[in-house]
Amino acid sequence: MTLKTLLLASGALLGSAATAAASGFQVNLGGQQNIGMGGVGVGLSLDQAAMFYNPGALAMVRANGVQVGANFALARGAYTSENGGAQRDLQHLLVTPFNLYAAFGKEGKYKFGVGVYTPYGSQLRYADNWEGRYSLTEINLQSVYVQPTFSYAFSPQFSVGVGVTMLAYGSVNLQKDIPLPTGPGHITLDGTTKFQMGVNAGLYFKPSDKLSLGISYRSKIDAQVKGGSVSYAGLPTGASAAAINRGFTATNFDATLPLPATASVGIGIMPTDRLTIGVDASLVFWSAYRTLDFNFSGNNGNAGTPTPANTGLVGGSTTSTSKRYYQDALAFRVGGQYKATEQLIVRLGSAYDFAAVKDGYVTPETPDAGRYIATAGLTYQPNPHLGIDASFQFERFAKRSQSQADLLNNGTTDRVAGTYRTDIFIPGIGVRYSF
């Protein structure tokens, strides 16, 4: 049994389809008002969440303020084997990405701010004994970004902004079954990411009261796990993994996952004082994600005895490579809000995200596909300082199938053939206070 077969190099160290609101494992849940409008925001200056969508627009946000929000993502996923048989459902686990923003400064001149948000994170658990259990049974992912931001308006029409994106905390827990001569066992990879930094910058231009334009760029960050642990369960009493299967003796792993750069443009149209419309287009540079390499080290019970099966693991390390070959992916979003009364604003939106994963490269932890998105939202504002925002987002993934022939042709037999179907329901709530 080869190392690559024994331990699938997972493609979602920090993200998965369970909460994905964009292609691949990217998430676009930056602010409740934006979510209600289909996720637009690059060409608008709605609130403090501008530092997520376009830091350049932050200086044009009218008031100083603090806001906090959370979403509650529930995925309904299913897999059917290429050979037929029963449909295998995901166990429906709730995931709660959150965001917190605070910004202050001189209106129309400059703003300082900080954002804390969770752009990647998920929890998936497949049905017991499903056909892909030797690829994945469960994944639990967490990440927290912190973004200090400064935005400056050179004139009432033009502003710029830059934020330092910091991967302050990330963790990954991947589990799968392993076929052993004595019967099924279980293996777990668990680790935390290193601190990393990137940039989120943007420009904002408002030539008139009825039109605004924006452009933003979020740089790539390499999420690195160093010294993660490899552990085993389900082994016979008193037996080590190496004693049963001398082909794999690792106790630790290192891995790196590129979180790709994103370039976006947006337009805001304000036909009347009550109506605002936004249109965004984004390009995610997923082509940077070619392979996922795991570097394993440690000797789990072989007492330092080299054998043909474990040479390279004892006293050293070895590498497992899994092909990804992602492709750059576009996303289009449109939405609007209408101020029905002084206290109530209503929103609608939609989006379409193209798949980053090519045919024959789909993995259980990221069964990516083109997805249709519909959103709605509202704001209740009991007084000029306090706003309560609610949103709802529904995503339907296109059915995604791959055959065993596809996997053989692509050299991607470290995953399973069959058909994936996914729907995601994401309600959200937020509170804003302006001063």
C-alpha positions, 0 to 999 in steps of 0.5 A: 500500500503506497503512502499516497493511497493510505493518506489522501492529501486533502484539498481543503486545509482551511475551507470546504463546500459546506460554507463556501459562498464562492468558487472552490473553498472561498467564502464571501460572507463579509457583511449582512447588508452585502449578503442580502444584496447578492454579495455585492460591495466593491462599488458601494460604501454601505457600512464598516464591512467595506473594509472586507469588500473594498477598503478604498470605500471605507473613507466614504462611509458616512458615520463612525461605527461598530458592527458584529454579525454571524451566519449559520450555514447548513449544507445538505450534501449527497453522494451517489456511487458511479456503480449505483447503490444507496445515496450517501448523505452528509450529516447536517452540521451547523457552521457559524462564520462571524465578522466584527468591524470597527471604524472611526475617523473624519467623514469624507476624509479618512477612516481607521478600522479593524476587521475580524472575520472568518473567511474559511471554515467548515465541518463536514461528516459523511455517512458511515461506511460511504464509498469514499471513506478511505478518502475522507470521513470528516473534516473540521476547519477553523480560521480567523483573519484580522485586518487593520485598515486605513482609507483616505479620501483625496476628494469627495469623489475619490478615495483609496484604502489598504488593509493588512490581512493577517491569518491570525489563527487556523486549524484543521482536523481531517479524518478517514478510514484506512484499510488494514489487514486486520480490518478497518482502522481510522487515521486523523490529521490535526494541526494549526497554521502559522501566522501569515500576512497579505494585503487587501487594497482598493480604489473607490470613485463616485463621480456623481450622487447616482454612480459609484465605481470600485476596484479591489485586490486581495493578495494570495496567502499561503496557509502553512501547517507545520508539525501537525500530528498523525494519529490512529484509532480502531487498531487491535489492542496493543498494536501500533499502526507500524506493526500492522502496516509497515508502509506508513509510520508517520507521526507528523506532517507539514503542508501548505495550501495557497489561498488565492488572490482575488481581483474585483470590480464593482458598480453602484447605481443610485437611481433615487434616494431610496434605491441602490443597485450594485453589480460586481465581477470577481476573478479568483486566481485559482490556477496557483493551486496546482498540487497539495504536498504533504511532508510526513515525518516520524516513526510510529513504532518501527524501532528505527528498523528500515524496511523496503516499505518504510524507507524514507520515513524512518529517521527522515521524511517523505512527501505525498503529492495530490493533483489539484490543477484548479482553474481561474474562476469568475463570479458575477453578483447583482443586488439592490436595496430599497428604503421602504420607510425611515426604519425599514430597508429591504434587499434582494440579490443573486449571483453565479460562481463558476467552478474552480475544480476541473472535471475529474479532479473533484474531492469529497471535502470540496465537491466544487461546482458552478453554483446559483445563489439567491439572497434576501435581507432587511434592516430595521433601524429603530433610531439613527444610531442602531441598525439590526440587519438580517440576511438569507442566502441559498446556494444550489450547486450544479450536479457534479459527476466524475467517472473512474475512467476520468480519475484514471486518465487524470491520475487522480485515483486518490478520490472517488468516482460518482455524483455529488449534489449540494445545497446550502442554506445560510441565514445571518443576523447582525447589529450595527451602532453608528456614532 
